[in-house]
């Protein structure tokens, strides 16, 4: 695991602890950014002819990068940060949207997910504060698969994610705020779908799909 993005924050965190302010966090935020695009999938495929005979059965382990993988979220965060910092807690409702292309096959995957967050925060100044929170969430992945030799196939599967988040925000006198949110995230889903080829063969595929790496989001919010 490459920890460089988090290591950069360590000197800032240490300096902030020496000059922390008392701040009440009660924030709502909109966040948008990129998700890791490196996906791994172990899959099994069964092909059945129009007469009902299984003509092929296979399994494979594949690595496939998404062409793009974006995340949009609405987040609520609360906490009372004393001079030594304090607990912060909250939640987030997000949607991840990934697109893949592999030869003549194209896949889009939309994953709404709800996360909970609990961790530590501190404020070097009244306007500027940091948050470090583990997070975990559950949702559903909705997929659409289309290709040159098959009709459209759709699937839905349970989606889970967890990881570690380090974020910083600056709140103006008007109570509006901007911030940067860096995460290491690990996600998992198990899609299963069927489609029919142009040769009228039925194909059933099951996947064990994972996605992990660093994510970066920009946040805009308001303290209330």
N, C-alpha and C positions, 0 to 999 in steps of 0.2 A: 504493500500500500504506500503510495507516494504521499507523504505528510507535509510537503513543502508549503502549500497554501496555509495550513494551520500553524506551522512553525514560524511563519512571518509574523503572526499575531502575538506570539509569546512575549516579545519585548514590550509591545503595547499594553498587554494585559498586566504585566508586572509593574510598569510605570503608572498605569491607571489606579492600581490598588493603593499606591502611596498618596494619591491626591483625590480620592473618591468623594463625590458629593451625595447628599440625600436627594433622591429622585423617585417620584411615583410613576411607574410605567402603567399606562392604561391606553393602549394603542390599537387602532385598526389600520390594516395595511393592505395594499394591492401589490403583488409581486409578480415579476415576469422574468424569465431567463432560460438558460440552456440546461439540459439534462445530459448525462453521459450517453454516448451513442454506441458504446460497445456492448453488444448483446451476445449471449451464448445460449444455445438450445440443443438439448438432446431430444431427438424426435423418432417416432416409429410410424411407419406408413404401411397401409394394407390396400392393395388394389384388387378389386373384384370385377370380373367380366359381367357383361349383360346377362349371361346365363346363370350367374350366381356362383361361379367358380373363382376361388382366390388364386390369382395369377402371379402375385408378387407380394412379399412381405419383407420389410427391411427396417433397419434402424441406423441412426447416425448421430454424431456429435458435431455441431457446426458453430462457427463464430461468424457473426454477420454484423457489420456496422450499419446503424440506421443512417439514412440520408440526412435526417434531421430529427431532433427530439427536443421539444419545447415544453415549458411548464408555466402555467398561470395560476395564481392562488390568491385567496382572501384569507388574511391572518388576523387573529386577535391575540394580544399578549398583555399580561398583567404582572405586577410585582412592586415591592417596596424596597428600593435600594438605599440602604443606610451607608454610612461612611466606609464600612467594610464590604459593601455590596449586599446582595441578598438573592433569595429565590425568585425566579421568573417562571411563569407557567402560562400555557395557552393552547391554542389549537389552530388548525389550518384546513381549509377545504380547497383542494387543488384539482387541476386537470392536466395530465401529461398527454402530449400528442406526438407520436412517432410515425415516420414514413420510411418504408423500405422498398428497394427495387432489387430484384435478382433475376437477371435475364428478362424473360417476358412476363414475370410475375411481379405484381405490385401489391403491397400491403400497407394499410393504414391502421394504427392502433391508438385508440382513445381510452385513457384510464383516469376516470374520476376517483379521488381518494380523499379520505379524512384522516388527519394526523393529530396526535397529541404531543405536547412538548413540555418538558420540565427540566430546569437547569439553574444556572447561576448568571447573575448580571451585576454590573457595576458601572458607575458614571464618573469619568474623569472630570467632567464639568456638568453643569445643570442642563446644558443643551445636548451633550454628546454622551452616549452610553453604549456598552457592549453587552451581548448575550451569548452564552455558550450552552446549548441544550441538546441532549439526545432527543430523538423523535422516533415515533413508530406509527404506522397507519395501515388501514385496510380499505380496499375499494374493489372496483370491477374493471377489467380490460375488455373493451369492445373492439373487435377486429373486422376488417373487410379485406378479403383476398380476391384479386382478379388476375387473370392471365390469358395468354394467347390460346391455350388449349383446354380451358375449363370455364365453366360458368362461375359467376360470383359465389363466394362462400363467406359466410359470416359466423362469428363466434363471440361468446362472452365467457370470461373466466375470472375467478377470484384473483385479485392483485394485492400483494402486500409489499411494504417498504419499511425500512428502518435506517438509521444512520446518526451522524453527528453534525451539528450545525453551529457555526460561529458567525455572528452578525454584528454590525455596528450601525447606529442611526444617529442622525443629527436632527434635533427638533427646534424649529424656529419659534420666535415669540408669538407668532400667529397660531401655534400648535400644529402646523403642518410639518412633516418630516420626510427626509430622504435617507436611504440606507443601502448597504450592500450585505448580501446574505450568501455565505459560502458553505457548502455541505459536502460530506462524503455520504453517498447513498447506495444502498443495496436493495434491489427490487426482485420480485419473483412472481410469476404467473404460470398457469398450466393450460394453455388453450387447446381445444379439441374441435375439429371441424371436418365436414364432408363436402366433397364436390364431385361433379361428373365431367369427365374429359370429353373432347369432341368425338372420340371413338366409342362413347357411351359406356366407358368403364367407370365404376364407382371407386372413389379414393377416400379413405378415412385416415386422418393424420392426428397424432397426439404429440404435444410438445411440452417439455419442461424448460421454461424460458427464464433466464436471469439477466440482470443488467446492473452493473455497479461501476462507480467512479465518482468523479467530482462534478458538482453542479454549482453554477453561479447565477444569482438572481439580483435584480435591482428592485428596491421597494420604495413606494410612495404611500404615505399614510398620514394619520392625524391622531393627536393625543386628545382624549376627551375626559 
